[in-house]
Amino acid sequence: MPSFDTRVPAVLMRLDQNPFHHGTLGAVRSLGRAGIEVHTVVEAARGPVGHSRYLRRTHPRPDGCRDLAEIQRLLLQVSDRLGTPAVLIPMDDLSAITVGQLQSRLTGRYLLPEQPSGLPERVADKAELVGICQELGIPHPRTVIPGCATEAADATGALGLPLVAKWSRPWLLPEAAGLRSTVLVRSADEARELYGRSAEAGSRLLLQEFLPHGRGLDWFFHGYSGAGGECLVGAAGRKERSWPVGAGLTAVGTWLPNPAVERTARQMVSALGYRGILDLDFRRDTATGAYHLLDFNPRPGAQFRLFTDRSGTDVVRALHLDLTGRAVPVQATAHGRTFVVENYALLSALSVLPSARARRADRAAAHADGRSGAADRSMAMEAAWFALDDPRPAYAMAVAWGLHAVRRGRRGLGRLLGGIATDRRRGDFGRHDPALPRTTPVLRRGRSPAATAQGVPVSHRP
């Protein structure tokens, strides 16, 4: 293991409200096992991460806190309590953007990469990312940024259906609006209606060509770029399972070599002058074989622990080493290492049981990429939640996850019974219009039928 400066604590900040964010737990364990004092700034201390033996203290932030001055005051209060400069690590896009805006005001209190001004916000903005990819010649799905509802509807003809709709700045979406950061649009009317909610979303609507998903097509790259402008550590991984199935966050991932993805990521980091931790998402176009960049996340990906090399170094440890003046060891790759997020992997496995045809397709994809024999299984597997040396977060997650499922089940049952009671009062119970399906979608609380009609979720990243 590298030599860490354990006199310098670490503060992990997450402004997004997500008590099941396993990436935060991974960072707590990674730094804590190295002997570093770890603090978090998250929604509450009672979440599963708060049960980790490696966490010194949680500094709760106010719910829905997005005010820049308030966040600055909170971070300065945490610094006062620590009494020494600390490494500050944003764990979500909003935190990364906020820290970038506060960087000059946190000087002397926190150690941060010398990031070009405004760059985290620029790469996280999906509309800006389109221009960056065009400028650098990086493959990216064909995209239309409509200026009116008519242009949104016309884009369905230009790009074909279905197409992907994204809000350029998803961190601005109001929590109660029922809007998703990304949806699949299946008609011109859906595109037109979605554009009509632009003011509510707080950012521009993007309509993108849909690249079909499939086994072995989704890849990601995690890295850390130091002051010299090069990736001191960086590697590619393949998404084996996701939740929601086919397009969601990584439920199971494997560290595998992918020269095309790795080369594109490193070239992009160098061209932009990006500093710090990054997480990129790619999808291979089966028609051309090109890997299209889908997202640039200026922070650790939730599955960053997949890329723990043979010396124990990951992107979070690399950042702490670099910012405290310690040498970052040359990355000792561990191809074949697997990372499993237990709760999402179970849901994914239960939703889609792989057929013999799917297994053959997966093997064919591996052979086509030349990776069937590249895996070195000696590094085995790491679970997101359970660890022998820190079991309590897994138990707390299981309990909280079960209660969460029960609450959702009760709400769904309540809506169902409410609908039956309404039908009885109207005298419609037992009747069925042959023009309608026998089961209709159950609306989520706070969502209108129009919002539901926008489509099904395409992607979601913690």
Disulfide bonds with the S-S distance in Angstrom:
none
